Amino acid sequence: MRSKLLKVGGTLVVTVLACGYIVWKIDIGKTLHILGSADLGWLGLSAFLMLITVAPMTWRWQLLLKVRGITDNYWWLTRAYFVSYAVGQVLPTSVGGDASRIYETAKRHPGMTTPITGSVLLERALGGAVTLVLAAIGFMLAIGRYHIQTYLWIEALFVVLTAFAGIVFFSRTVRQWLRFGVPIARRFKIERPARAVYEGIHGYRAYPSTLATVCGATVFVQAGRIVAIWAAGQAVGVDLSLRPYFVLGPLLFLVMLVPFTVNGLAVREAFFVDFLGHVGVGADPAFATGFLFFVLTLVLSLPGLIVLLWEGIRREPTPDV
């Protein structure tokens, strides 16, 4: 109970601080005017790019499941993806959506929770790794051009941590060393979930070609979403090339993985204001860009919400006559 209160309290503190930063930086009236004048053509392009990336995301997840002996319908997996976006609107960031996919898929395939969990977590991890590769490209392109050195070093740190995580999960030598941590995991009562996560991901070590294919699909997905953010910026008059967005996008995706607030509320917009401010963009159009990105996530959640409502209606028992 105490830990739950601390978590809720921490979430409220982060939300209040982020909101305070935003209110301090922007002119609300001017920002509303910018949003009201947004170019619908650019906004439509941004929404289209976000929506079409779901197709390769579903395909790569289906591929990860298949090599572990789990065959499922492509359209059901697409449905699960959209539902996860809807769930993610009321649970902390991407974590809630991932939990939704694991739970629903495990119900369809009893006894396969470990490989299902591994597929979702590995998909997320590979997404982060490929995102960091794109960030490295942005890093090289941005050096000396923009005053965002702090962000560049943060991304460099994430690159190192991701490489370390890859060694931990896939190295056979490190696997032997991890045995020493079993008593500690048992003491804190986390051995079972920790083992499920590790085994679920480590099991993909035997499928290098599958991992390479999934990484290729992820490049397309992440690049498409970065271009979608750029198009959202164009819609509100942010006249920047794609170059800084290849630094912003990867960091944003990583920030959204951490459950600071429900659905990244305020943290996402504060990030846009601060980052774009470092490349000469005013706080008002920067906030408007972040807000439109939030609107795009809502657009992605609408199909899932419709599915949940429809399935809820169909499950309602017929009253006795």
C-alpha positions in Angstrom: 0.0 0.0 0.0 2.8 2.4 0.9 4.7 1.7 -2.4 1.5 2.3 -4.3 1.0 5.7 -2.6 4.6 6.6 -3.3 4.1 5.7 -7.0 0.9 7.8 -7.2 2.5 10.6 -5.4 5.6 10.6 -7.6 3.4 10.6 -10.7 1.5 13.6 -9.4 4.7 15.5 -8.6 6.2 14.8 -12.1 2.9 15.8 -13.8 2.6 19.1 -11.7 6.3 20.0 -12.4 5.9 19.3 -16.2 2.7 21.3 -16.3 4.3 24.2 -14.4 7.2 24.2 -16.8 4.8 24.3 -19.8 2.6 27.1 -18.4 5.8 29.1 -17.6 7.1 28.8 -21.1 4.1 29.2 -23.4 1.5 31.9 -24.1 -1.8 29.9 -24.0 -3.7 32.2 -26.2 -1.0 32.2 -28.9 -0.6 28.5 -28.7 -4.4 28.0 -29.2 -4.2 30.3 -32.2 -1.4 28.2 -33.7 -3.3 25.0 -33.1 -6.4 26.4 -34.7 -4.5 27.4 -37.8 -2.7 24.1 -38.2 -2.4 23.0 -41.8 -4.8 20.0 -42.3 -2.8 18.6 -45.2 0.4 18.2 -43.2 -1.7 16.9 -40.3 -3.4 14.4 -42.5 0.0 13.2 -43.8 1.3 12.8 -40.2 -1.8 10.8 -39.2 -1.5 8.6 -42.3 2.2 7.8 -41.5 1.4 6.9 -38.0 -1.4 4.5 -39.0 0.4 2.7 -41.8 3.3 1.8 -39.5 1.0 -0.5 -37.6 1.1 -3.0 -40.5 4.8 -3.8 -40.3 4.7 -3.7 -36.5 2.1 -6.4 -36.6 4.0 -8.4 -39.1 7.3 -8.4 -37.1 5.4 -9.4 -33.9 3.8 -12.3 -35.8 7.2 -13.4 -37.1 8.6 -13.3 -33.5 5.7 -15.4 -32.3 6.0 -17.9 -35.2 9.6 -18.9 -34.6 8.7 -19.8 -31.0 5.9 -22.1 -32.2 3.0 -19.6 -31.7 0.9 -19.2 -34.8 -1.8 -16.5 -34.8 -4.0 -14.7 -37.3 -2.5 -11.4 -38.6 -5.7 -9.6 -38.3 -6.2 -10.6 -34.7 -2.7 -9.4 -33.9 -3.5 -6.1 -35.6 -6.6 -5.9 -33.4 -4.4 -6.6 -30.3 -2.1 -3.8 -31.4 -4.9 -1.2 -31.7 -6.4 -2.3 -28.4 -3.1 -1.9 -26.7 -3.0 1.7 -28.0 -6.4 2.3 -26.4 -5.3 0.7 -23.1 -2.2 2.8 -23.2 -4.3 6.0 -23.0 -5.3 5.1 -19.4 -2.3 3.2 -18.2 1.3 4.4 -17.9 2.7 5.0 -21.4 3.7 2.1 -23.6 4.1 -0.3 -20.6 0.3 -0.6 -20.2 -0.2 -1.4 -23.9 2.5 -4.1 -23.8 0.9 -5.7 -20.8 -2.4 -5.7 -22.6 -0.9 -7.5 -25.6 0.8 -10.1 -23.4 -2.4 -10.7 -21.4 -4.7 -11.1 -24.3 -2.4 -13.3 -26.4 -1.6 -15.5 -23.4 -5.3 -16.2 -23.0 -5.4 -17.4 -26.6 -2.3 -19.6 -26.1 -2.4 -21.2 -22.6 1.0 -22.3 -21.3 2.9 -20.0 -23.7 3.2 -16.9 -21.5 7.0 -17.0 -21.4 7.6 -16.9 -25.2 4.7 -14.4 -25.6 6.2 -12.1 -23.0 9.6 -12.5 -24.6 8.2 -11.6 -28.1 6.6 -8.4 -26.8 9.6 -7.3 -24.8 12.1 -8.2 -27.4 10.1 -6.3 -30.0 10.2 -3.3 -27.7 13.9 -3.8 -27.0 14.8 -4.1 -30.7 12.6 -1.0 -31.4 14.7 0.8 -28.8 18.0 -0.5 -30.3 17.1 0.5 -33.9 15.8 3.8 -32.6 19.3 4.4 -31.1 20.9 3.5 -34.4 18.8 6.2 -36.0 19.7 8.5 -33.1 23.4 7.8 -33.8 22.8 9.0 -37.4 21.1 12.1 -36.1 23.9 12.5 -33.6 26.5 12.6 -36.4 24.3 14.9 -38.5 23.6 17.3 -35.6 27.2 17.7 -34.2 28.2 21.3 -34.6 24.9 22.4 -36.1 22.6 22.6 -33.1 23.0 23.4 -29.4 21.7 20.1 -28.1 24.9 18.6 -26.7 23.2 17.5 -23.5 20.6 15.5 -25.5 23.4 14.0 -27.7 25.2 12.7 -24.6 22.0 11.3 -23.2 21.5 9.3 -26.4 25.1 8.2 -26.4 24.5 6.8 -22.8 21.4 5.0 -24.0 23.5 3.4 -26.8 25.9 2.1 -24.3 23.2 0.8 -22.0 21.4 -0.9 -24.9 24.6 -2.7 -26.0 25.1 -3.8 -22.4 21.5 -5.1 -22.2 22.0 -7.1 -25.4 25.1 -8.8 -24.0 23.3 -9.6 -20.7 20.3 -11.2 -22.5 22.1 -13.0 -25.4 25.6 -13.9 -24.1 26.0 -17.5 -23.0 29.0 -16.5 -20.8 26.9 -13.9 -19.0 24.1 -16.4 -18.6 26.4 -18.5 -16.4 27.2 -15.4 -14.2 23.5 -14.7 -13.8 23.1 -17.8 -11.7 24.7 -15.9 -8.8 21.7 -13.6 -8.8 19.1 -16.3 -8.3 19.2 -16.2 -4.4 18.8 -12.5 -4.5 15.8 -12.7 -6.8 14.2 -15.3 -4.6 14.7 -13.1 -1.6 12.9 -10.3 -3.2 10.3 -12.7 -4.7 11.0 -11.7 -8.3 12.7 -14.9 -9.5 9.7 -16.2 -11.4 8.9 -13.0 -13.4 12.6 -12.3 -13.9 13.2 -15.8 -15.2 10.2 -15.6 -17.6 11.5 -12.3 -19.0 15.0 -13.5 -19.4 14.1 -16.9 -20.9 11.6 -15.3 -23.2 14.2 -13.0 -24.7 17.2 -15.3 -24.6 15.3 -18.0 -26.5 15.6 -15.8 -29.6 19.4 -16.2 -29.6 18.9 -19.2 -31.9 17.1 -17.1 -34.6 19.6 -14.5 -35.9 18.0 -14.2 -39.3 14.6 -13.5 -37.7 16.1 -10.8 -35.5 17.8 -9.2 -38.5 14.4 -9.2 -40.4 12.6 -7.7 -37.4 15.3 -5.0 -37.1 14.8 -4.2 -40.8 11.1 -3.7 -40.3 11.7 -1.6 -37.3 13.9 0.8 -39.2 10.9 1.4 -41.5 8.6 1.8 -38.6 10.7 4.2 -36.5 11.8 6.3 -39.5 8.1 6.6 -40.5 7.2 7.8 -37.1 10.0 10.4 -37.0 8.8 11.7 -40.3 5.2 11.8 -38.9 6.5 14.0 -36.0 8.3 16.3 -38.5 5.0 16.6 -40.5 3.1 17.5 -37.3 5.7 20.3 -36.8 5.3 21.5 -40.4 1.5 21.7 -39.7 2.1 24.3 -37.1 4.8 26.2 -38.9 7.9 24.7 -37.4 10.3 25.1 -40.3 13.0 22.6 -39.6 14.7 19.9 -41.7 14.3 16.3 -40.8 17.9 16.2 -39.3 17.0 17.4 -35.7 14.0 15.2 -35.6 16.3 12.1 -35.9 17.7 13.2 -32.6 14.3 14.2 -31.1 12.3 11.2 -32.2 14.5 8.5 -30.7 14.7 10.3 -27.3 11.0 10.9 -27.3 10.3 7.2 -28.0 12.6 6.3 -25.1 11.0 8.8 -22.8 7.6 7.4 -23.5 8.7 4.0 -22.4 9.3 5.2 -18.9 6.0 5.5 -16.9 6.5 9.0 -15.5 2.8 9.9 -15.9 -0.3 8.3 -17.4 0.1 8.3 -21.1 3.1 10.6 -20.8 0.8 13.5 -19.9 2.7 16.8 -19.8 6.1 15.1 -19.9 5.8 14.6 -23.7 4.9 18.3 -24.3 7.5 19.6 -21.9 10.1 17.5 -23.8 9.1 19.1 -27.1 9.2 22.6 -25.7 12.7 22.1 -24.2 14.2 20.1 -27.1 12.9 22.3 -29.9 13.7 25.4 -27.9 17.4 24.3 -28.2 17.2 24.5 -32.0 15.6 27.9 -32.2 11.8 27.0 -32.2 9.5 29.1 -30.0 7.8 27.5 -27.0 4.3 28.0 -28.5 4.8 26.1 -31.8 7.0 23.6 -30.0 4.2 22.8 -27.5 1.7 22.7 -30.4 3.9 20.1 -32.2 4.0 17.9 -29.0 0.2 18.3 -28.5 -0.5 17.3 -32.1 1.7 14.2 -31.6 -0.5 13.4 -28.6 -3.6 13.8 -30.8 -2.0 11.4 -33.2 -1.7 8.8 -30.5 -5.4 9.3 -29.8 -6.1 8.7 -33.4 -4.2 5.4 -33.2 -6.3 4.4 -30.2 -9.7 5.0 -31.8 -9.8 1.6 -33.7 -8.9 -0.2 -30.5 -11.6 1.7 -28.5 -14.2 0.8 -31.1 -13.2 -2.8 -30.9 -13.4 -2.8 -27.1 -16.8 -1.2 -27.1 -18.1 -3.6 -29.8 -16.8 -6.6 -28.0 -18.2 -5.3 -24.8 -21.7 -5.0 -26.3 -21.5 -8.5 -27.8 -20.6 -10.0 -24.5 -23.6 -8.4 -22.7 -25.9 -11.2 -21.6 -29.4 -11.2 -23.1 -32.0 -10.4 -20.4 -34.4 -13.2 -19.6 -37.9 -12.7 -21.0 
